[in-house]
């Protein structure tokens, strides 16, 4: 076909990989398999005498884990007749042209990297994250007489795992399988001399749970709760008033402060705990029966107590409700190895061993980086695995407290209770949800507990009853009140408060404190990021000031479809003034990914434009401002208080 040429424009020639109407070259197909012949190398500590082989194939369907190709057609047909599905090696997704792997063979990768651990840093930026450098090829056991494919468990929980098992069979040889984890916990019958106390498992954690040693967890009474978002909002946010009038004094002058945060000891829900009991076959009459708990060492179950062996009186329900995390952490290899030990079905045993071996490294990494998993889903997926409760909790993570910023000035918030004045602290909580393998949402431990509490208060209020009669409690303790927000807040000087979602909550307390000194006019500017002002704007009309004079609302899905970083760029003169003003502050609170990074990028753009600096100079300037406490950015409350992750 002839193509027209226009003046000043040369038509792209038609080839096998391009066309004049689509000049972007396509990835060549039908190219023969090319192998680089072996290159003789000298044996060194960081090299291998084995040859390097590079395979280039634009549309290869081979899985990441090298697999054998046994002939199992006859056996598959037999399995179809009985309604059982056997694993068929699934082809890997075709990679993009720009991310074509040099090799998916773990032996080749190890040859390239060598044995030195630091050499893996060479590929950090282009690593696929599948643990290829730790993979080992699947091989048949030399003593086996044939190939017996692994039959996958036929249940929805297993299918939701989306496991890619490659050519795994019952005869596959697995290496570097994790050793069976130690049982560090024993549950023993009570001795005749042991005294027991009334369990408060439904309201308060046992006394040995000490997230703030040497002080005990305080049982704060829920004074009031309400929903801040409107029906239809993508994320629900609730406000809580908690009574801390009787909070015990601590050493020094520690107190609740503006910008501070509290720790909430949230329990696992009764439904999750009972489901786990059922899956493990724990009889009903022993679930609440007092037992003697003995540990070999460590901090568990105290959270942050001293590392030492312990002997305590408790119940199985108390331990699962308040001490062991059942849904927040990704599964670990010790967990899979433990379940394999007690899995009576050969196919489940093999899959679980595979996930704790070198050959299953890629599948294991996929599980940890994939959809959210809980211990109950894993037990549903492998129904024959029923480990003893004491051994299971030996490998589960500790149930950690959740931290929430105060959303008011705790020094001025009081409520009248008859003739008595009660001290109240306030906080806002957004419900965290992830998909559940059953099809519905799974709520976070802390936000789920608080939402259930809020629903009880709201329902009672709608019935015309005082919610105080319910005697609802939230177990709390003072967090580290010297967090960046509380530490850098000052009563004077200009400041910009940038927050998205519930990240705006602590700044409400900043405004309340400034109102006490009448030091607000022309000194405080608020940028609040929300999805839709009709549904998601929290604390609207509840700042105690004329909000339209100090607050800018930025809607990502309504209005102009902007983000807070766009508002920061629009107010470049103000941002530059605050960065250089005496006692100037810019506070940023929101998610680190997306919002936090976007605001910092916007501030850097302001510095480059207003300061006439290049990119490196601007980054150095901002780092200095961070150290001086002028630019303070936190990832909601997790950056404030949490040394480790426990979402």
C-alpha positions in Angstrom: 0.0 0.0 0.0 1.4 3.4 -0.9 1.5 6.1 1.7 1.2 9.8 1.2 4.1 12.1 2.0 3.5 15.6 3.2 6.0 18.5 3.1 8.5 18.3 5.9 7.3 14.9 6.9 8.9 11.6 6.0 6.6 8.7 6.4 7.8 5.9 8.7 8.7 2.9 6.6 6.5 -0.2 7.0 8.4 -3.1 8.7 7.7 -6.2 10.5 7.5 -4.3 13.8 6.2 -0.9 12.8 3.6 0.7 10.7 3.2 4.3 9.4 0.0 4.7 11.4 1.5 3.3 14.5 5.2 4.3 14.5 6.0 3.0 18.0 7.9 -0.3 17.4 6.2 -3.4 18.8 8.2 -6.0 20.6 9.5 -8.4 17.9 7.9 -11.8 17.9 8.8 -15.2 16.4 12.4 -14.7 17.1 14.4 -17.8 17.5 15.7 -18.9 20.8 19.3 -17.6 21.2 21.8 -18.9 23.8 25.2 -17.5 24.6 27.6 -20.4 24.6 29.3 -21.2 27.9 32.2 -19.0 28.8 35.1 -20.5 30.7 35.7 -18.6 34.0 38.3 -19.0 36.7 37.0 -20.2 40.0 37.0 -17.5 42.6 35.2 -17.1 46.0 32.6 -14.8 44.4 32.1 -16.6 41.1 31.1 -20.0 39.9 32.8 -22.3 37.4 29.4 -23.1 35.9 28.7 -21.4 32.6 26.4 -18.3 32.3 23.5 -18.8 30.0 21.3 -15.8 28.9 17.9 -16.7 27.4 16.1 -14.0 25.3 12.5 -14.8 24.4 10.0 -12.0 24.0 7.0 -14.1 24.7 8.2 -16.8 27.0 5.6 -18.5 29.1 8.0 -20.2 31.5 7.3 -19.7 35.2 9.8 -17.9 37.4 10.6 -21.1 39.2 12.2 -23.6 36.8 9.9 -26.6 36.5 10.1 -30.0 35.1 7.5 -31.0 32.5 6.2 -34.5 33.4 3.5 -36.2 31.4 0.4 -36.4 33.7 -2.4 -36.3 31.2 -3.8 -39.7 32.1 -3.8 -38.9 35.9 -5.4 -35.5 35.2 -8.3 -37.2 33.4 -8.8 -39.6 36.3 -8.9 -36.8 38.7 -11.5 -34.9 36.6 -13.8 -37.9 37.0 -13.8 -37.6 40.8 -14.2 -33.8 40.8 -10.7 -33.0 42.1 -8.5 -30.4 40.6 -4.8 -31.0 40.3 -2.2 -28.3 39.9 -1.3 -27.5 36.3 1.8 -25.3 35.9 0.3 -21.9 35.1 2.1 -19.7 32.6 3.5 -16.5 34.0 2.2 -13.2 32.8 4.1 -11.9 29.8 6.5 -9.2 31.1 6.7 -5.8 29.5 9.4 -5.1 27.0 11.1 -2.7 29.5 11.1 -5.2 32.3 12.2 -8.4 30.5 14.2 -10.4 33.1 17.8 -11.4 32.3 17.0 -14.8 33.7 14.4 -16.5 35.8 16.8 -19.3 36.6 17.9 -19.0 40.3 21.2 -20.8 39.5 22.0 -18.2 36.8 21.0 -15.3 39.1 23.3 -16.6 41.8 26.1 -17.0 39.3 25.7 -13.4 38.3 25.5 -12.1 41.8 28.0 -14.3 43.4 27.8 -15.5 47.0 28.6 -12.2 48.7 25.5 -10.8 50.3 26.3 -7.2 49.4 26.2 -8.0 45.7 22.4 -8.3 45.9 22.4 -4.5 46.2 23.4 -4.3 42.6 19.9 -5.2 41.5 17.8 -3.6 44.3 16.3 -1.0 42.0 15.2 -3.5 39.3 14.4 -6.4 41.6 10.9 -7.9 40.9 10.5 -8.6 44.7 9.8 -12.3 44.2 12.9 -13.5 46.1 14.5 -15.0 42.9 18.0 -14.8 44.5 16.8 -17.2 47.2 15.0 -19.6 44.8 16.1 -23.1 44.1 14.7 -25.2 41.3 12.1 -27.8 41.9 13.5 -31.3 41.3 12.0 -34.8 41.7 13.1 -36.9 44.6 15.6 -39.4 43.1 14.0 -42.2 45.3 10.5 -41.6 43.9 9.0 -44.1 41.4 6.8 -41.6 39.5 5.2 -38.2 39.4 2.3 -37.6 41.8 0.8 -34.1 41.3 -0.3 -32.2 44.4 -4.1 -31.9 44.6 -5.0 -28.4 45.7 -7.5 -28.0 48.5 -11.0 -27.5 47.1 -12.2 -24.5 49.1 -12.7 -20.8 48.6 -10.2 -19.8 51.2 -7.4 -21.6 49.3 -8.5 -20.3 45.9 -8.3 -16.7 47.3 -4.6 -17.2 48.1 -3.9 -17.3 44.4 -0.9 -19.5 44.9 1.3 -20.3 42.0 2.8 -23.6 42.8 4.4 -24.4 39.4 5.3 -28.0 38.9 5.1 -28.9 42.6 4.4 -32.6 43.2 4.3 -35.0 46.1 7.7 -36.2 44.8 9.3 -32.8 44.6 12.5 -32.5 46.6 12.4 -29.5 48.9 15.6 -28.0 50.4 16.4 -25.5 53.1 13.0 -26.1 54.7 12.6 -24.1 57.9 13.1 -26.1 61.1 10.0 -26.6 63.2 9.6 -23.5 65.4 10.1 -23.9 69.1 7.0 -24.1 71.4 7.7 -21.2 73.8 4.3 -21.3 75.5 2.7 -23.9 77.7 -0.9 -24.0 79.0 -1.1 -26.1 82.1 -4.0 -26.9 84.5 -4.2 -24.8 87.6 -2.7 -26.1 90.8 -4.9 -26.5 93.8 -3.3 -23.4 95.5 -3.7 -21.0 92.6 -6.1 -18.2 93.2 -8.2 -16.9 90.4 -9.9 -13.5 89.7 -12.9 -12.5 87.8 -12.1 -12.2 84.1 -12.8 -8.8 82.4 -12.1 -10.2 78.9 -15.1 -8.5 77.3 -14.2 -5.0 78.6 -10.6 -4.7 79.6 -7.3 -6.5 79.0 -5.7 -8.6 81.8 -3.4 -6.8 84.2 -0.2 -8.3 82.8 -0.8 -6.5 79.5 1.4 -3.5 80.0 2.1 -1.4 76.9 3.2 1.5 79.0 5.1 0.0 81.9 5.1 0.3 84.8 1.7 1.8 84.4 -1.4 -0.2 83.8 -3.9 0.3 81.0 -6.6 2.8 81.9 -10.3 1.9 81.3 -11.7 5.1 79.9 -15.5 5.5 79.8 -17.1 6.5 76.5 -18.8 9.7 77.1 -20.1 10.2 73.6 -19.5 9.1 70.0 -20.8 10.3 66.6 -20.1 9.8 62.9 -18.3 12.7 61.3 -18.8 11.6 57.6 -22.1 11.4 55.8 -23.8 8.3 54.4 -22.1 7.4 51.1 -18.6 8.4 52.1 -15.9 6.0 50.9 -14.4 5.9 54.3 -16.3 6.3 57.6 -14.8 8.5 60.3 -16.1 8.6 64.0 -15.5 11.1 66.8 -15.1 9.9 70.4 -15.3 11.7 73.7 -13.4 9.7 76.4 -13.6 10.4 80.1 -10.1 10.5 81.7 -11.0 12.3 84.9 -9.6 9.5 87.0 -6.5 8.8 84.9 -3.8 8.1 87.5 -0.9 10.5 87.9 2.5 9.5 86.4 6.0 10.5 87.3 7.1 14.0 86.3 4.8 16.3 84.6 3.4 14.0 81.9 -0.1 14.9 80.8 -2.3 15.0 77.8 -1.1 17.8 75.5 -2.3 19.5 72.3 -1.0 17.5 69.4 -0.4 14.4 71.5 -1.7 10.9 71.0 -3.1 8.1 73.0 -2.6 4.4 72.7 -5.7 2.2 72.4 -5.5 -1.5 73.4 -8.1 -2.9 71.0 -9.2 -6.5 71.3 -9.7 -9.1 68.6 -13.5 -9.4 67.9 -15.4 -12.2 69.6 -16.4 -13.5 66.2 -12.7 -13.9 65.1 -11.7 -15.5 68.4 -14.5 -18.0 68.3 -13.9 -18.8 64.7 -10.3 -19.6 65.5 -11.3 -21.8 68.5 -13.7 -23.7 66.1 -11.0 -24.2 63.5 -8.6 -25.6 66.1 -11.2 -27.8 67.7 -10.9 -26.2 71.1 -14.0 -27.3 73.1 -16.4 -24.7 74.4 -16.0 -25.5 78.1 -12.2 -25.0 78.1 -12.1 -21.6 76.2 -12.9 -19.6 79.4 -11.4 -22.0 81.9 -8.5 -20.6 83.9 -5.1 -22.1 83.1 -1.5 -21.5 84.1 0.5 -19.8 81.3 4.3 -20.5 81.2 6.6 -18.8 78.7 10.3 -19.5 78.1 11.2 -15.9 77.7 10.6 -12.7 75.7 8.0 -9.9 76.3 4.9 -11.7 75.2 2.1 -11.5 76.5 2.9 -8.2 78.2 3.6 -6.1 75.0 6.5 -4.0 76.4 7.3 -5.7 79.6 10.8 -7.0 80.5 12.2 -10.0 78.5 11.9 -12.9 80.9 10.2 -16.2 81.5 6.7 -15.9 83.0 4.1 -17.9 84.9 0.7 -16.3 84.8 -2.9 -17.2 85.4 -5.2 -16.5 82.5 -7.6 -18.1 80.1 -7.3 -19.1 76.4 -9.9 -16.5 75.5 -7.9 -13.7 77.2 -4.8 -14.7 75.3 -6.5 -14.7 71.9 -8.6 -11.6 72.6 -5.9 -9.3 74.0 -2.4 -10.8 73.4 -2.1 -12.4 69.9 -2.6 -10.6 66.6 -4.9 -12.7 64.4 -5.2 -10.5 61.3 -2.8 -7.6 61.0 0.5 -9.2 60.0 1.4 -11.1 56.8 2.0 -14.9 57.3 5.5 -16.0 58.2 7.5 -19.1 57.2 7.5 -20.3 60.8 3.7 -20.3 60.7 3.6 -22.4 57.5 6.2 -24.8 58.8 4.2 -25.2 62.0 1.0 -25.9 60.1 2.8 -28.4 57.9 3.8 -30.3 60.9 0.2 -30.8 62.0 -1.4 -31.1 58.5 -2.7 -34.7 58.1 -3.5 -34.4 54.4 -0.4 -35.2 52.3 -1.2 -32.5 49.7 -1.7 -29.8 52.3 1.5 -30.9 54.1 3.4 -30.6 50.8 2.1 -27.2 49.9 2.9 -25.8 53.4 6.4 -27.3 53.4 6.9 -25.8 49.9 6.0 -22.3 51.3 8.7 -22.7 54.0 11.4 -24.0 51.6 13.8 -22.4 49.2 11.8 -23.7 46.2 8.7 -21.9 47.4 10.3 -18.5 48.0 8.6 -16.8 45.1 5.1 -18.1 46.1 5.8 -17.1 49.7 6.8 -13.6 48.7 3.6 -13.4 46.6 1.5 -14.3 49.6 3.1 -11.6 51.8 2.7 -8.9 49.1 -0.7 -10.0 47.8 -4.2 -9.7 49.2 -4.5 -9.3 53.0 -4.4 -12.6 54.8 -5.6 -13.6 58.3 -4.7 -16.7 60.4 -8.4 -17.9 60.1 -8.3 -17.8 56.3 -5.1 -19.8 56.2 -6.6 -22.4 58.5 -9.7 -22.5 56.3 -7.4 -23.0 53.3 -5.7 -25.9 54.9 -8.4 -27.6 57.0 -6.4 -30.6 58.0 -3.9 -28.4 59.8 -4.9 -28.2 63.5 -1.9 -27.3 65.6 -2.2 -27.1 69.4 -3.2 -23.6 70.5 -0.1 -23.3 72.7 2.2 -24.0 69.8 0.3 -21.7 67.4 0.4 -18.7 69.7 4.2 -19.3 70.0 4.6 -18.2 66.4 1.9 -15.5 66.2 2.8 -11.8 66.6 1.9 -9.8 69.6 -1.3 -7.8 69.4 0.0 -4.2 69.6 -1.8 -1.0 70.6 -3.1 1.4 68.0 -2.3 5.1 68.3 -4.7 8.0 67.6 -4.1 11.7 67.7 -6.0 13.9 70.0 -8.4 16.1 68.0 -8.8 18.9 70.6 -6.9 20.8 73.3 -7.1 18.5 76.3 -6.4 21.3 78.7 -9.8 23.0 78.1 -12.2 20.2 77.3 -14.5 19.4 80.2 -18.1 18.2 80.5 -20.6 18.6 83.3 -21.8 15.4 84.9 -24.5 16.6 87.3 -22.6 18.9 89.6 -19.2 17.4 88.8 -16.9 18.5 86.0 -15.4 15.6 84.0 -12.2 15.9 82.0 -12.7 14.7 78.4 -10.3 13.9 75.6 -11.4 13.7 72.0 -10.1 11.8 69.0 -11.2 10.9 65.5 -10.9 7.4 63.9 -11.3 6.4 60.3 -12.3 2.8 59.7 -9.6 0.8 57.8 -11.0 -1.9 55.5 -9.5 -4.4 53.1 -11.2 -7.1 51.0 -12.2 -10.3 52.8 -11.8 -13.7 51.1 -15.5 -14.3 51.8 -16.3 -11.3 49.6 -17.1 -8.6 52.2 -14.7 -6.1 53.8 -12.4 -6.9 56.7 -12.0 -4.1 59.2 -8.9 -3.3 61.1 -8.5 -4.4 64.7 -8.5 -1.0 66.2 -10.8 0.9 63.9 -13.2 -2.1 63.8 -13.4 -2.2 67.6 -14.0 1.5 67.8 -16.7 1.4 65.1 -18.5 -1.3 67.0 -18.4 0.8 70.1 -19.6 3.9 68.2 -22.6 2.0 66.7 -23.7 1.1 70.2 -23.6 4.7 71.4 -25.3 6.0 68.3 -28.1 3.4 68.5 -28.7 4.1 72.1 -28.8 7.9 71.5 -31.3 7.4 68.7 -33.6 5.5 71.1 -33.5 8.4 73.5 -31.4 6.8 76.1 -28.2 8.2 77.7 -25.3 6.3 76.3 -23.5 6.6 79.7 -25.8 3.9 81.0 -24.2 1.4 78.7 -20.9 1.8 80.6 -18.9 1.3 77.4 -15.1 1.4 77.8 -12.0 2.0 75.7 -8.7 0.7 77.2 -6.1 3.5 76.7 -2.8 4.8 77.9 -0.9 8.0 77.3 1.3 7.8 74.2 4.6 9.6 73.9 3.3 13.1 74.3 6.6 14.5 73.0 5.9 13.5 69.4 6.8 15.9 66.5 3.4 17.5 66.4 3.2 18.2 70.1 6.9 19.1 70.4 7.0 21.7 67.6 3.6 23.3 68.3 4.1 26.9 69.6 1.7 29.5 70.9 3.0 32.2 68.7 4.3 32.6 65.2 2.6 32.0 61.8 1.8 28.4 60.8 0.3 26.4 58.0 -1.6 23.2 58.8 -1.8 20.8 55.9 -3.8 17.6 56.4 -5.8 15.0 54.4 -8.6 12.8 55.7 -8.4 12.2 59.4 -4.9 13.7 59.4 -6.5 17.1 59.9 -7.8 16.1 63.3 -4.8 17.1 65.5 -4.8 20.5 63.9 -8.3 21.2 65.3 -6.5 21.1 68.7 -3.9 23.6 67.5 -6.6 26.1 66.6 -8.4 25.6 69.9 -5.2 26.4 71.8 -4.5 29.4 69.7 -8.0 30.7 70.4 -7.2 30.7 74.1 -4.5 33.4 73.5 -6.5 35.1 70.8 -3.4 34.6 68.6 -5.1 33.3 65.5 -5.9 36.1 63.0 -3.5 36.3 60.1 -1.3 33.7 61.8 -2.9 30.3 61.0 -3.8 28.9 57.6 -5.4 25.5 57.1 -5.4 23.3 54.0 -7.8 20.4 54.4 -7.8 17.6 51.7 -11.0 15.5 51.3 -12.6 13.5 48.6 -16.0 15.3 48.5 -17.0 18.2 50.8 -20.6 16.9 50.8 -19.6 13.5 52.3 -16.1 13.5 53.7 -15.4 16.9 55.4 -14.9 16.2 59.1 -15.3 18.8 61.8 -17.0 21.2 59.5 -18.2 24.2 61.6 -16.5 22.8 64.7 -13.2 24.7 64.8 -14.5 27.6 66.9 -13.6 30.2 64.2 -14.9 31.6 61.0 -13.5 28.8 58.9 -13.8 30.4 55.5 -11.3 33.0 56.6 -8.5 30.6 57.6 -9.3 27.3 55.9 -9.0 26.1 52.3 -10.9 23.0 51.3 -9.4 20.9 48.5 -11.5 18.2 46.9 -10.0 15.3 45.0 -13.3 14.0 43.6 -15.6 17.1 43.8 -15.1 20.7 42.9 -11.9 21.3 40.9 -10.5 17.8 41.5 -7.4 19.0 43.2 -5.1 17.7 45.9 -3.5 19.5 48.9 -0.2 19.7 47.0 -1.9 21.8 44.4 -3.1 24.2 47.1 0.4 24.4 48.4 1.7 25.5 45.0 -1.2 28.0 44.6 0.0 29.6 47.9 3.7 29.7 47.0 4.2 33.2 48.4 2.8 32.2 51.8 4.8 28.9 51.9 8.0 30.8 51.1 7.2 33.4 53.8 6.6 30.7 56.5 9.8 28.8 55.6 11.8 32.0 56.3 9.7 33.7 59.0 10.8 33.9 62.6 8.9 31.1 64.4 7.2 30.0 61.2 5.9 26.5 60.9 4.5 24.2 58.3 2.8 21.1 59.7 1.8 18.2 57.4 -0.2 15.2 58.5 -1.5 12.4 56.2 -0.4 9.3 54.5 3.3 9.2 53.7 2.7 7.7 50.2 1.0 10.0 47.9 -0.1 12.9 50.0 3.1 13.3 52.1 5.4 12.9 49.2 3.2 15.2 47.0 3.2 18.0 49.5 7.0 17.8 50.0 7.5 17.9 46.2 5.2 21.0 46.0 7.2 22.7 48.8 10.4 21.9 46.9 9.0 23.4 43.8 8.2 26.6 45.8 11.7 26.7 47.1 13.2 26.3 43.7 11.0 29.0 42.2 11.0 31.5 45.0 14.6 30.9 46.2 16.1 30.6 42.7 17.8 27.4 43.7 18.5 24.2 41.7 17.0 20.9 42.8 19.9 19.8 45.0 20.1 23.1 46.7 16.4 23.1 47.4 16.5 19.6 48.9 19.4 20.7 51.2 17.4 23.9 52.1 14.4 21.8 53.1 16.5 19.3 55.1 17.8 22.2 57.1 14.2 23.4 57.8 13.2 20.0 58.9 16.1 19.9 61.4 15.1 23.4 62.7 11.5 22.3 63.2 10.1 24.6 60.6 8.8 21.9 58.3 7.2 19.0 60.2 5.7 16.1 58.3 4.3 13.0 59.9 2.5 9.9 58.5 -0.7 10.4 60.6 0.0 9.0 64.0 2.2 6.0 63.0 5.2 8.2 62.5 4.6 9.8 65.8 4.9 6.9 68.1 5.5 3.5 66.4 9.0 2.2 66.1 7.7 -0.8 64.2 4.8 -1.4 61.9 1.7 -3.0 63.2 -1.2 -1.9 61.0 
